[in-house]
Amino acid sequence: MECFPTCATPTTGAGPLLFTSALQFFAASQCILAEGSVPTPDIQNFEKFDFIIVGAGTAGSVLANRLSAIPEWNILLIEAGDDAPMEANIPAFNTALQQTKYDWGYLTSNNGITNGANINGSINWPRGKMIGGSSNINAMIYVQGNDQDYQNWVDLGNPEWSVKEVRRCFKKAESYQNMDMLKNPKIKNHYGVNGPLVINTFNSTQRKETSRILSAWNDIGIKNVPDLNVANMLGSGILTGTAANGERESHSKAYLLPILHRKNLKVMKNSLVTKLLINNTTNTVYGVEVENESNTYTFIAENEVILSAGAINSPQLLMLSGIGPKEHLYSKDIPVIVDSPMVGQNLQDHLIIPITIYGDGAKQSNIIDQQFDAIRYLYNRTGYLAQLSAADVLAFFSDSPNAKYPKFQSHIILTEQNKPTLNSFLKNNYRYKNEIVNQITELNKNHTLYLYLFNLLHPYSRGNISLSSNNPHDYPIINPNYFSDHRDLEAAATGIKKLTKVVNTAAFKEINGFLGRIEWPPCDSYEFDSRDYWKCICIEMVVTIYHPVGTCQMGPDPKTSVVDSRLRVHGVQKLRVIDASVMPTTISGNTNAAAGVVAERGAELLLEDYNEL
Ligand SMILES: Cc1cc2nc3c(=O)[nH]c(=O)nc-3n(C[C@H](O)[C@H](O)[C@H](O)COP(=O)(O)OP(=O)(O)OC[C@H]3O[C@@H](n4cnc5c(N)ncnc54)[C@H](O)[C@@H]3O)c2cc1C
């Protein structure tokens, strides 16, 4: 049988050799793309450690590094998820891990008020479930926040978190890599260059379009700045990312993987902590209960247990262990050890409202070009796979031009004409109903979609996390309570009205830009682009930019906070929470860098308490 009748006679020259080595290269590059694997440790039931850290996410990775730097301390780090897969490392796949085994896959509860345009009135709340946690599933946007954010924490009775200390910790964490930008003395002075966390700007294949976006922002008064962090999150510009050389920089890659050789650190993955062990006569925590495959283990912490399970799971674990609002614990048949009314309360998130602006623009590249781009990525980490799936520009603004504190933020998702993945993105990631999805994809057939994601930086509304049962496998109930405070709705309408002005700028006129009306029955009677129209869209279509914080907030008073300023849990001994949940108020922008800094500073406070600093 002739398999390839048209194939030229195979050569015995250099050609086949070259092809073979190319094939080997591509096969090997898939393996080296993943960030690395954590070996399974040799571990015994009832083994004793000095510190046990629950959760190897952003904060847990930092803590494992800083605490295991003390050679006399034995550290156990426990993570519910597996190693991060290859996709986590490739920037353009930043949404690809949602709703896989690497995502906890949470949904918000249907409150019957918001989210009429979303399937079953609820939205996705993804959270990383893997080594690196949410730092391996996030969009890599590196935002430090505004000085006032940290001053707010001090004003709430947390003296350890002064702007000066927090800024020092950012520098300690950072390894800023953009040599061109470092020629600017303000940028050089602002960032750290010797820390573990590599940050840089992305190379963008969309610079023509992102320049247009920047120019439009500039024209409506959101002035372009060379660097958003240096500008204290005021203005618009190209963002910095936890990425460099075409790869993601997760907190696990920066802090954890390089120290796996330390003899005093054990890391257990695929292991769910189900409960804290507490001596209820002394209210002292002495260990944790853990499920690994079908086995249950007990591990003892001689000094402390540190919860770094994130803003949903840290309060969940406290409540499962008897620390929380007493009536709620009684209702789930959980014996109350400490009545701590704020556990799971004070939930703050950055909501987003999608604003659809269309214009002439590039078509989606064809499949052959995309495949070549994939090869280019494997060879030298360039091309579209090396950049995040959203556009690499941001705007931070307020309702008055001279404001020193931003109220609003805008991200952009740039969607070329007729993009095949738009439909599934809107349906699966945002859970919009077909009527909404179809309108947007229909207009995208012949227009580029500039999807502006408007977000409110400092909401007044507060949600909460509560238990659905006393079973640690049952997901907690997430109630974000968006727009429950009317001031948020008014502020959002003001911010959106300001943002939609971009459509009248020269940059958008040049491409026949127009604002797309989303037809949705509850909003149809309102005049398009009026405040009332936008308020209606806010209520019906609000989704998340994935920044829950505040559910174990720090503060001096056990009635109004969960941990003190040194992150020790009120009412119990030998227990801290160190992760995004302790932020008493949210920050001006994306929360990953700040969660890492909470852990940097939290580690310092802990070391001070043991005279190790
Ligand atoms: C989709 C998405 C996009 C985002 N984009 C950005 C962005 O671009 N920029 C930005 O600044 N921020 C972004 N964020 C937010 C940012 O990533 C988080 O604020 C930050 O990672 C929180 O860190 P953390 O340590 O508190 O929690 P996490 O990083 O979530 O870590 C918690 C860890 O604890 C583990 N865990 C939980 N419960 C248990 C248990 N019972 N037993 C054992 N282990 C457990 C989890 O599996 C996880 O690994 C995004 C988040 C998401 C989900």
The ligand as an ORCA input file, in Angstrom:
! r2SCAN-3c Opt
* xyz 0 1
  C      -9.859     34.580     37.931
  C      -9.117     35.543     38.818
  C      -8.475     36.633     38.251
  C      -7.792     37.536     39.071
  N      -7.042     38.511     38.480
  C      -6.228     39.260     39.245
  C      -5.270     40.117     38.648
  O      -5.098     40.169     37.442
  N      -4.501     40.866     39.474
  C      -4.628     40.825     40.819
  O      -3.934     41.589     41.502
  N      -5.512     40.006     41.405
  C      -6.273     39.181     40.651
  N      -7.093     38.270     41.242
  C      -7.164     38.234     42.721
  C      -5.918     37.641     43.375
  O      -5.428     36.555     42.639
  C      -6.251     37.259     44.813
  O      -6.610     38.427     45.519
  C      -5.102     36.584     45.562
  O      -4.573     35.514     44.842
  C      -5.584     36.115     46.936
  O      -4.545     35.455     47.598
  P      -4.842     34.548     48.850
  O      -3.537     34.031     49.312
  O      -5.702     35.285     49.792
  O      -5.747     33.339     48.308
  P      -5.434     32.243     47.215
  O      -4.310     32.639     46.334
  O      -6.731     31.934     46.559
  O      -4.922     30.984     48.057
  C      -5.729     30.174     48.864
  C      -5.194     28.748     48.752
  O      -5.726     27.973     49.803
  C      -6.108     26.698     49.309
  N      -7.139     26.182     50.215
  C      -8.369     26.700     50.435
  N      -9.025     25.963     51.349
  C      -8.188     24.968     51.718
  C      -8.302     23.889     52.626
  N      -9.408     23.694     53.346
  N      -7.258     23.036     52.737
  C      -6.121     23.215     52.030
  N      -5.964     24.234     51.140
  C      -6.991     25.108     50.993
  C      -6.627     27.029     47.919
  O      -6.699     25.897     47.104
  C      -5.615     28.067     47.455
  O      -4.503     27.473     46.849
  C      -7.792     37.351     40.475
  C      -8.428     36.255     41.038
  C      -9.070     35.339     40.234
  C      -9.725     34.136     40.859
*
